[in-house]
Amino acid sequence: MATELRPSQALRLWQTVSLSEVRDDAPDLTLRQMAILLHVYLEPPPHTIRDLARLLDVTKPVITRALDTMGAMGLVTRYRDDADRRNVLVRRTVAGALYIERFGDLIIAKAKELPS
């Protein structure tokens, strides 16, 4: 079921979700970190640092710093690819899956509160 939003409604939804996130006790992710996390959880693996850097059009060190932060929060882990030891793969975690599920539920709840 697709929902049609006017630009002002979409921005209001983004605002209310963002406000809820910064007020919550959950980890406060940057937009870049959220883009990485959503890609890792919504797209099928494998996810390499190289591929994530290409996707976001940033350098590999930028992705590494973001993954360091998200790894410390328990949202993702990294490991060497057994098939090609040069590759570092990003793995989902239970905590990360719960974070993404809660975030999706928050978006749904806030969308229902939008005025018609």
N, C-alpha and C positions, 0 to 999 in steps of 0.2 A: 504494500500500500504506500504509494508516494504521497508526500505532503508538499503542497505548494506554499512557499514562504515568499513574502515580499522582502526586498533587501532590508528594510527597517526591522522586520521580524527576525530575519536571520541574524542581524547584528545584535538585536536584543537578546536572542537566544545565546549567542556567543558571549555576550556580556554577563548574563546571569550564570551561565556555566562557569565562566572564568572567576566570577566573584565567589561562587560556591567552592571552587577548588582552592582559592587562596585562603578562604576562611576555615577550611577543613584541616584536620590533622594529617591528612594524607600527604605524601611527598609532593612538593611544589616543582613541577617540571617546566623547563623552558619550552618554547614552541618547537625548537629544533629537537629536543629530547622527546617530546610528544610525537613528532613526525616519525622519528626513528622507532619509537616503541610501537606505534600503531602499525607501521610497516612490518615489523617483526611479528606482530600478533595477527595481522589480517592477511598477510601474504604467505604462501607456503614457503618453507625453508628449502634449501639452506640460505642463510644470510651472511655474507662476508662483509668485512669492513670495507673492502674495495668496492663492492656493489652498493653499499649504503652511501659511501662517499660520492660515487657517480650519481646515484639517485638524487641526493640532496645538492649536488654540485658544490661540494666542499672538499677539503683535503682529508686524507686519512687521519691525521692527528686530531682534527676537529671531531671526527666520529669517535676516535679513541677516548678523548676527554669526556664526551657525552656518555659513552658506555661505562667509563670509570665511575661516573656519578650514579648512573642507573644501576650498575653492579653493586655499588655500596648500599643502595636502597633495596637490593634483592630483586629488582625487576627483570634483570637479564643476567646471563652468565656468558663467558667466552671460553672457547677451547680450540685447540689446534685440530685442523682437519687431518684425520689419519691418512687419507688418500693423497693429500698434498700438504705437507708440513709447513709450507709457506703461508697457507691460508689460515686466518683466524675466523672461526664461525661464531655467530651469536645464537645463543640458545634461550628459549623461553623458560620462565620459572612459574611455579604455582603462584607466588606472590604477584608476579607481573600479570598473570592471567586474571587474578582476582581484581587487581587494580584496573585493568582494562574493562572488565565486566562491570565494576562499580561505576566507572566513568561513563560507559554506555547507558547504564540505568539512570545516571544523573541527567544525561542529555535528554532521554525520553521524558523524565519527570519534568524538567524545565520546559520542554517543548509543549507539554500538556498545559502548562501554566500561561502560555502565550495568549494574549487577547486575540480574539478572532478578527 
